[in-house]
Amino acid sequence: MRARAVRRGARGAVLGLGLGILWWWAAARLLLAPDAGVLEAAVAAGGWGLSLLPVHCMPKERAKGAFADGRWRRAWKADAGTSAAGTSAAVTSPGAGPTASPRPRSGGESGLW
């Protein structure tokens, strides 16, 4: 079992090295060869695009600030239980929504300017 993992790791390393060499070849041809074309540009752009992928990924449970599973489902169910006035129980609970300031901040009227 361990030998299989080592072989897969070695194949991955060789594939990564080969793709890296291919990308450097395409980038060098774009910079140095006057007859470089669409193929070199596509390879260089594709390799650059792959470099933008996130490599520091972690499971959702360990991610800081990640939303729990079923969050949206619970929000929809809470919204479905509206009262006769048409307001949701989640919105009318204390501290669950925006509140108006008790007095104007500038001492004057509220306005655009």
ABEGO torsion letter per residue (X at the ends): XAAAAAAAAAAAAAAAAAAAAAAAAAAAAAAABAABBAAAAAAAAAAAAAAABBABBBBAAABBGBBBBGAAAAAAAAAABBBAAGBBAAAABBGABBBBBABBAAGBBBBAX
